[in-house]
Amino acid sequence: MSDPVKSVASSTAPTAPAGAPVPGSDTYKGWLFKWTNYIKGYQRRWFVLSNGLLSYYRSMDLCFLEICGHVNSRTQAEMAHTCRGTINLAMAHIDTEDSCNIVLTSGGRSYHLKASSEVERQRWVTALELAKAKAIGMMHEQSGLQCCRSRKQTDSQLLNERVLFNAVRTSARINPDDSGDEESTSQSDKSEIHSTLKALSSKLEDLSTCNDLIGKHGAALQRSLSELESLKIPAESGDKIKSVHERATLFRITSNAMINACRDFLELAETHSRKWQRALQYEREQRIRLEETIEQLAKQHNSLERACRQAPALTNTPAISSTATGCVRPLKGEASDEDEETEYFDAMEDAPAFITVAADHKQHRHLGSNQSGASGGQPNDWNLEDHVLDCQHQAGCNESAGKEVMPRKKRRTRIPDKPNYSLNLWSIMKNCIGKELSKIPMPVNFNEPLSMLQRLTEDLEYHDLLDKAAKCESSMEQMCYVAAFSVSSYSTTVHRTAKPFNPLLGETYELDRLEEQGYRSLCEQVSHHPPAAAHHVYSKRGWTLRQEITIASKFRGKYLSIMPLGAIHLQFHSSGNHYVWRKVTSTVHNIIVGKLWIDQSGDIDVVNHKTKETCQLKFSPYSYFSRDVARKVTGVVTDGEAKAHYILSGTWDDKMEYSKIVQSSRGNSGSEGKQKTVYQTLPSKLLWEKYPLPENAENMYHFSELALTLNEPEEGVCPTDSRRRPDQRLMENGRWDEANVEKQRLEEKQRAVRRRREAEAVEAQDDESEYDSGKEYEGYQPLWFEKKVDPISRETAFVYKGGYWEAKEKKDWKKCPDIF
């Protein structure tokens, strides 16, 4: 008798698709052919895989009635015979004989099954092995619960549950006065967390099982193909085997990618619990720190009360009262505590922590002769100083306005809307096929239609702060305005995640606002490797600013750190005060996945080299667990003897305020062992506030009013000006595809010029006669800037050497290179 498998023809009957999983278990259903005996051979049966059990029926309808329970008393007796057999997969062995057969063996029973196609067979094998793995896991779990309840459980689901329920119990201990509604909500949250973790654990088991299956089947496929290649077969089948081998290789690569993805997901799920534990520990530390701070405030409150009682002339002056929230507020008699709130600042690095306490104006005048020296021994009235300063600034503005003979030029207020181009990996990579890595241009999809030189010029948006600073008689108050100016340059970056165009070597940008706003600015790209730009600004309102910025960046996986290198110099003409500071680090987050966002962090030390006065500004980095306001900036202005005079506070994307210190005292040591300084200050005043963005700014790259005018075409500018750059102009007009082509042409042209310059350098070195004459090849030299040693920092920097504005007036641009 022939083999039963070979004697049966392949069935063409359609196989039912897998049924939808029922709650609590995965169910797979469909038609298979089961071997009965040598007389009947294979017979068509309806198989149901559920909860680790494989059952089969003669009819799909009877199976449905049995599962749903829709049977009457007459058919109840017949239902015992509808299920023809069941096999437990936990103890079963699964084997495959050929392309369509499956053999299940459990104990003394064996099921010989046959699918209608190889694809259907593979679906059933995968479902059976997955169900077998789950059944084995359930069996081990049940035995573990009965025999080893005290044993340490290391399963990731139980670990996650433990962390979450500990967090819930800790929260309950911290807040014992919660109402019954909150308790019921907590119980529902626990139930929801439990169900979520249970589903997550199930999915993790599926991924783990799929991982094993893919590795097993991939290895089997490779072995089969290797055996096939070793067989002696006709020569014409070689191409077919080669094609099959290539497909197998692709399957192996894809399988490896999926295995890696599964492994990453498993590791992420396992490390989640550790993150929750760290977050919980951080909250505990924050609570302890808050309790210590409240205790410290209470001690300082008592100390201030005793100081007020000891002053004989202060019987009717306001006392300092501590509120339940930890803020200290002045009370006038029996008045309400809805007066001005006291501001608190975090401890600055390399400086003592400090707390500010609001002071009354009358108290300040009475205590003026008995201060600790924090205000420099000048108890001038705070409001009177501000009034005098405003009058001086208004008079200066009116004077400069009277000299203006030309009306203010009308500038553009909008640019073409940003095209809605979808940014995907293929749209970028298709332009890079077959090219060398060094010659792959970054597409304009990542850019905004401004160059880096124009972004530097954008720092002058709040130039009026320097105009006010030039009118200040006090160098300490002048320092406050300069510090606010250094912070204001970051206000435009909060929504500006796009990258500016890299300037070409020799590219320039001018911004002539001398008649309108009293200043004129010039930038030039003075180096390409490393990229460096020099900037010079002259204002007829009494100040000059210069800077040389080199950008250094580091990609750290999830974020990009941008570190501007170089100092900014600001000099006031009348007083001779010379201020120097450097920019902080900018961080672009979610480079790979997620929405891009920018943060600023680090310290800025503004130093007046004439008077040795300093202002230390701290940009607090964003933290998910911090309770401080986002983008926070704090600072202290000190004189040459390190005595504090002003407190600065605010955010780099909104506004900055300053408060005058009238008294300082040393407090007790804090939780970290550092002694805190308590500053008593007058009410804060506004230094700088961000201008609102124009209407429809979200569709115009979030440009400010000044940024919208930076690339506006102007007559008479230098041929190397960024306004004349063609790829940038095409992008602004929404023609991005043409801009990419033009950008590639400009970069290739720049590379050709660099290669020619390098060849000239080699020639100059080989020319012995020229070498003997003492001449050396200088390389590229900027047109409008020259290198000089800075007398303050002792560093070599590019300084404006003059001639640009004279050349513009004469319209003589013969020395300008052709870079576009």
Rosetta blueprint (number, residue, H / E / L):
1 M L
2 S L
3 D L
4 P H
5 V H
6 K H
7 S H
8 V L
9 A L
10 S L
11 S L
12 T L
13 A L
14 P L
15 T L
16 A L
17 P L
18 A L
19 G L
20 A L
21 P L
22 V L
23 P L
24 G L
25 S L
26 D L
27 T E
28 Y E
29 K E
30 G E
31 W E
32 L E
33 F E
34 K E
35 W E
36 T E
37 N E
38 Y L
39 I L
40 K L
41 G E
42 Y E
43 Q E
44 R E
45 R E
46 W E
47 F E
48 V E
49 L E
50 S E
51 N L
52 G L
53 L E
54 L E
55 S E
56 Y E
57 Y E
58 R L
59 S L
60 M H
61 D H
62 L H
63 C H
64 F H
65 L H
66 E H
67 I H
68 C H
69 G L
70 H L
71 V L
72 N L
73 S H
74 R H
75 T H
76 Q H
77 A H
78 E H
79 M H
80 A L
81 H L
82 T L
83 C E
84 R E
85 G E
86 T E
87 I E
88 N E
89 L H
90 A H
91 M H
92 A L
93 H E
94 I E
95 D E
96 T L
97 E L
98 D L
99 S L
100 C L
101 N E
102 I E
103 V E
104 L E
105 T E
106 S E
107 G L
108 G L
109 R E
110 S E
111 Y E
112 H E
113 L E
114 K E
115 A L
116 S L
117 S L
118 E H
119 V H
120 E H
121 R H
122 Q H
123 R H
124 W H
125 V H
126 T H
127 A H
128 L H
129 E H
130 L H
131 A H
132 K H
133 A H
134 K H
135 A H
136 I H
137 G H
138 M H
139 M H
140 H H
141 E H
142 Q H
143 S H
144 G H
145 L H
146 Q H
147 C H
148 C L
149 R L
150 S L
151 R L
152 K L
153 Q L
154 T L
155 D L
156 S H
157 Q H
158 L H
159 L H
160 N H
161 E H
162 R H
163 V H
164 L H
165 F H
166 N H
167 A H
168 V H
169 R H
170 T H
171 S H
172 A H
173 R H
174 I H
175 N L
176 P L
177 D L
178 D L
179 S L
180 G H
181 D H
182 E H
183 E H
184 S H
185 T H
186 S H
187 Q H
188 S H
189 D H
190 K H
191 S H
192 E H
193 I H
194 H H
195 S H
196 T H
197 L H
198 K H
199 A H
200 L H
201 S H
202 S H
203 K H
204 L H
205 E H
206 D H
207 L H
208 S H
209 T H
210 C H
211 N H
212 D H
213 L H
214 I H
215 G H
216 K H
217 H H
218 G H
219 A H
220 A H
221 L H
222 Q H
223 R H
224 S H
225 L H
226 S H
227 E H
228 L H
229 E H
230 S H
231 L L
232 K L
233 I L
234 P L
235 A H
236 E H
237 S H
238 G H
239 D H
240 K H
241 I H
242 K H
243 S H
244 V H
245 H H
246 E H
247 R H
248 A H
249 T H
250 L H
251 F H
252 R H
253 I H
254 T H
255 S H
256 N H
257 A H
258 M H
259 I H
260 N H
261 A H
262 C H
263 R H
264 D H
265 F H
266 L H
267 E H
268 L H
269 A H
270 E H
271 T H
272 H H
273 S H
274 R H
275 K H
276 W H
277 Q H
278 R H
279 A H
280 L H
281 Q H
282 Y H
283 E H
284 R H
285 E H
286 Q H
287 R H
288 I H
289 R H
290 L H
291 E H
292 E H
293 T H
294 I H
295 E H
296 Q H
297 L H
298 A H
299 K H
300 Q H
301 H H
302 N H
303 S H
304 L H
305 E H
306 R H
307 A H
308 C H
309 R H
310 Q H
311 A L
312 P L
313 A L
314 L L
315 T L
316 N L
317 T L
318 P L
319 A E
320 I E
321 S E
322 S E
323 T L
324 A L
325 T L
326 G L
327 C L
328 V E
329 R E
330 P E
331 L E
332 K L
333 G L
334 E L
335 A L
336 S L
337 D L
338 E L
339 D L
340 E L
341 E L
342 T L
343 E L
344 Y E
345 F L
346 D L
347 A L
348 M L
349 E L
350 D L
351 A L
352 P L
353 A L
354 F E
355 I E
356 T E
357 V E
358 A E
359 A L
360 D L
361 H H
362 K H
363 Q H
364 H H
365 R H
366 H H
367 L L
368 G H
369 S H
370 N H
371 Q L
372 S L
373 G L
374 A L
375 S L
376 G L
377 G L
378 Q L
379 P L
380 N L
381 D L
382 W H
383 N H
384 L H
385 E H
386 D H
387 H H
388 V H
389 L H
390 D H
391 C H
392 Q H
393 H H
394 Q H
395 A H
396 G H
397 C H
398 N H
399 E H
400 S H
401 A H
402 G H
403 K H
404 E L
405 V L
406 M L
407 P L
408 R L
409 K L
410 K L
411 R L
412 R L
413 T L
414 R L
415 I L
416 P L
417 D L
418 K L
419 P L
420 N L
421 Y L
422 S L
423 L L
424 N L
425 L H
426 W H
427 S H
428 I H
429 M H
430 K L
431 N L
432 C L
433 I L
434 G L
435 K L
436 E L
437 L H
438 S H
439 K H
440 I L
441 P L
442 M L
443 P L
444 V H
445 N H
446 F H
447 N E
448 E E
449 P E
450 L E
451 S E
452 M H
453 L H
454 Q H
455 R H
456 L H
457 T H
458 E H
459 D H
460 L H
461 E H
462 Y H
463 H L
464 D H
465 L H
466 L H
467 D H
468 K H
469 A H
470 A H
471 K H
472 C L
473 E L
474 S L
475 S H
476 M H
477 E H
478 Q H
479 M H
480 C H
481 Y H
482 V H
483 A H
484 A H
485 F H
486 S H
487 V H
488 S H
489 S L
490 Y L
491 S H
492 T H
493 T H
494 V L
495 H L
496 R L
497 T L
498 A L
499 K E
500 P E
501 F E
502 N L
503 P L
504 L L
505 L L
506 G L
507 E L
508 T E
509 Y E
510 E E
511 L E
512 D E
513 R E
514 L L
515 E L
516 E L
517 Q L
518 G L
519 Y E
520 R E
521 S E
522 L E
523 C E
524 E E
525 Q E
526 V E
527 S E
528 H E
529 H L
530 P L
531 P E
532 A E
533 A E
534 A E
535 H E
536 H E
537 V E
538 Y E
539 S E
540 K L
541 R L
542 G L
543 W E
544 T E
545 L E
546 R E
547 Q E
548 E E
549 I E
550 T E
551 I E
552 A E
553 S E
554 K E
555 F E
556 R L
557 G L
558 K L
559 Y E
560 L E
561 S E
562 I E
563 M E
564 P E
565 L E
566 G L
567 A E
568 I E
569 H E
570 L E
571 Q E
572 F E
573 H L
574 S L
575 S L
576 G L
577 N L
578 H E
579 Y E
580 V E
581 W E
582 R E
583 K L
584 V L
585 T E
586 S E
587 T E
588 V E
589 H E
590 N L
591 I L
592 I L
593 V L
594 G L
595 K L
596 L L
597 W E
598 I E
599 D E
600 Q E
601 S E
602 G E
603 D E
604 I E
605 D E
606 V E
607 V E
608 N E
609 H L
610 K L
611 T L
612 K L
613 E E
614 T E
615 C E
616 Q E
617 L E
618 K E
619 F E
620 S L
621 P L
622 Y L
623 S L
624 Y L
625 F L
626 S L
627 R L
628 D L
629 V L
630 A L
631 R L
632 K E
633 V E
634 T E
635 G E
636 V E
637 V E
638 T E
639 D L
640 G L
641 E L
642 A L
643 K L
644 A E
645 H E
646 Y E
647 I E
648 L E
649 S E
650 G E
651 T E
652 W L
653 D L
654 D L
655 K E
656 M E
657 E E
658 Y E
659 S E
660 K E
661 I E
662 V E
663 Q E
664 S E
665 S E
666 R E
667 G E
668 N E
669 S E
670 G L
671 S L
672 E L
673 G L
674 K L
675 Q E
676 K E
677 T E
678 V E
679 Y E
680 Q E
681 T E
682 L L
683 P L
684 S L
685 K E
686 L E
687 L E
688 W E
689 E E
690 K L
691 Y L
692 P L
693 L L
694 P L
695 E L
696 N L
697 A H
698 E H
699 N H
700 M L
701 Y L
702 H L
703 F L
704 S L
705 E H
706 L H
707 A H
708 L H
709 T H
710 L H
711 N L
712 E L
713 P L
714 E L
715 E L
716 G L
717 V L
718 C L
719 P L
720 T L
721 D E
722 S H
723 R H
724 R H
725 R L
726 P H
727 D H
728 Q H
729 R H
730 L H
731 M H
732 E H
733 N L
734 G L
735 R L
736 W H
737 D H
738 E H
739 A H
740 N H
741 V H
742 E H
743 K H
744 Q H
745 R H
746 L H
747 E H
748 E H
749 K H
750 Q H
751 R H
752 A H
753 V H
754 R H
755 R H
756 R H
757 R H
758 E H
759 A H
760 E H
761 A H
762 V H
763 E H
764 A H
765 Q H
766 D H
767 D L
768 E H
769 S H
770 E H
771 Y H
772 D H
773 S L
774 G L
775 K L
776 E L
777 Y L
778 E L
779 G L
780 Y L
781 Q L
782 P L
783 L L
784 W L
785 F E
786 E E
787 K E
788 K E
789 V E
790 D L
791 P L
792 I L
793 S L
794 R L
795 E L
796 T E
797 A E
798 F E
799 V E
800 Y E
801 K L
802 G L
803 G L
804 Y H
805 W H
806 E H
807 A H
808 K H
809 E H
810 K H
811 K L
812 D L
813 W L
814 K L
815 K L
816 C L
817 P L
818 D L
819 I L
820 F L
